[in-house]
Amino acid sequence: MEEALGLLADLGDNGKVLAGGQSLGPLLNLRLVSPGVLIDVNRIPGLDTVGVEAGFLRLGALVRHRTLEGSPEVRAASPLIAEAAAQIGHVAIRNRGTLGGSLAHADPAAELPATLVCLDGEVELHSAIGKRVLGAAEFFTGPLTSATASDEMVVGARVPVPSGTTGHAWLEFARRHGDFALVGVAARVTVDGLGYCSEARIVLAGVGGVPLSVPLSAEALVGERPTRETCAAAATLAPASVEPGSNHPADDDYRRRLVRVLVERALCLAAARAGVTA
C-alpha cells in the first residue's frame, strides 16, 4: 500500500490505478485516457476483505462484483448490494470487476454508485499523507468524475447495516442483458410495527450526471402504508425530478415513463420485502 500511494503522490495525473480493468481497460483502448504509468494494486493484501464491524458492512476496494453478488455476509447485511451487483454486465465482467474500480470510475448509469448513495454509504480514500472518508452523495461529483484527488486511492466502502424492518430493491431496464441501464432504481423502505412507512429512499441511475436522489417520492410515502396504491402515487412524482437528456435509443419522455414505472415497482418490491402486503 505504501508503495502504491507513494507512486500516486509522485506521478499525479500521470498514474492510474489498475484493479479489475473492466472500466479502465476500455478507456485505454479508446484512447480516452493515456497515463504514463499503470499501478496494479491486485496483489496488495487486505483490499479484498468483506466484514461487518460496529454496525457497518465494510467492503475492500478489490472485492469483485461476483463476490458482492454471492457472499452470504453481503446478502445478510446489505441485500441491495448483492442484488445490484448481479445486474452488472456479464459473468466474465463480474469475475474481474471490483467495487473500488466501479466507484472510482463514477459512471452515473452504473449500479454500485446509485446503490451506495441509496444506502447512505461512505467511500474510504487513502493517500501518502493521510486518510479521509466521504459520504457517497458527496463522492460522486459528475459524469465519470469523483472527489478522488490525483494522489488518492479508493481503498474501500462501508454501509450501515439496517436496523428495524427494512426492505430493499434494485430494478433496471436495458436494451439487452448486460448493457448499461437506460434507467436504474435503488429503493429502500423502512416500516414501523404497524406497517407504516417511517423512512424511504429512492436513487436513480442513468438519468443524470450523478446518482440522483428523488426526495419528493420518498417523502410522499413516509407516514403511509406502502401499498400498491400509495407506491404508485409516490412514483408519479419521480419524473418531475429528473432531466435525463435525450440519447439514442431513448428520448426524454420514454425515460421519464421508465422512471415512473420502475420507481413504483421498486417501492412495491421493497415494501413487500419489509413485510407489507399490497
Secondary structure, DSSP 8 states (H G I E B T S, - for coil): -HHHHHHHHHHGGGEEEESS-TTHHHHHHTTS---SEEEE-TT-TTSS-EEEETTEEEEETT-BHHHHHH-HHHHHH-HHHHHHHTTSS-HHHHHH-BHHHHHHHT-TT-HHHHHHHHTT-EEEEEETTEEEEEEHHHHEEETTEES--TT-EEEEEEEE---SEEEEEEEEE-SSTTS--SEEEEEEEEE-TTS-EEEEEEEEESSSSS-EE-HHHHHHHTTS---HHHHHHHHTTSGGG-----BTTB-HHHHHHHHHHHHHHHHHHHHHHTT---
